[in-house]
């Protein structure tokens, strides 16, 4: 186990900026930047398809009120690249809430990207495996919010960005 890292707990809001890369093939990919209340910044280049995954994280965490999943942890001071570190060298343990969020994020992402919108979609086929209960109302809200984010993203020109707000 590595050294423990102290994280400052930010209070309030974090700005999340998704920027569409100008030329994917010229090494100018999409980026994710988070600006915390205290002014500190963490960012990363996003590999193909990861934008959708991060949108799903935002939707799941804000809809279900998660404070200790990906964006909640970033707001509290964790740096985005730290999540890519192998468990043996990562300076923190992933909290249970973050582990519970991941399958919900994956199912929502798969369902919306596949165009599923009925109650018997991909999400409902696997919801018995989830540690967290999701109501029909929450699921419909997450589907709608995810579609809205994807529409906004697709309408952006290369080099443009969209900004979201995350409260903890």
Rosetta blueprint (number, residue, H / E / L):
1 X L
2 X L
3 X L
4 X L
5 X L
6 X L
7 X L
8 X L
9 X L
10 X L
11 X L
12 X L
13 X E
14 X E
15 X E
16 X E
17 X E
18 X E
19 X E
20 X L
21 X L
22 X L
23 X E
24 X H
25 X H
26 X H
27 X L
28 X E
29 X L
30 X L
31 X E
32 X E
33 X E
34 X E
35 X E
36 X L
37 X L
38 X L
39 X L
40 X L
41 X E
42 X E
43 X E
44 X E
45 X E
46 X L
47 X L
48 X L
49 X L
50 X H
51 X H
52 X H
53 X H
54 X H
55 X H
56 X H
57 X H
58 X H
59 X H
60 X H
61 X H
62 X H
63 X H
64 X H
65 X L
66 X L
67 X L
68 X L
69 X L
70 X H
71 X H
72 X H
73 X H
74 X H
75 X H
76 X L
77 X L
78 X L
79 X L
80 X H
81 X H
82 X H
83 X H
84 X H
85 X L
86 X L
87 X L
88 X L
89 X L
90 X L
91 X L
92 X L
93 X L
94 X L
95 X L
96 X H
97 X H
98 X H
99 X H
100 X H
101 X H
102 X H
103 X H
104 X H
105 X H
106 X H
107 X H
108 X H
109 X H
110 X H
111 X H
112 X H
113 X H
114 X L
115 X L
116 X L
117 X L
118 X L
119 X L
120 X L
121 X L
122 X H
123 X H
124 X H
125 X H
126 X H
127 X H
128 X H
129 X H
130 X L
131 X L
132 X L
133 X L
134 X L
135 X L
136 X H
137 X H
138 X H
139 X H
140 X H
141 X H
142 X H
143 X H
144 X H
145 X H
146 X H
147 X H
148 X H
149 X H
150 X H
151 X H
152 X H
153 X H
154 X H
155 X H
156 X L
157 X L
158 X L
159 X L
160 X L
161 X E
162 X E
163 X E
164 X E
165 X E
166 X E
167 X E
168 X L
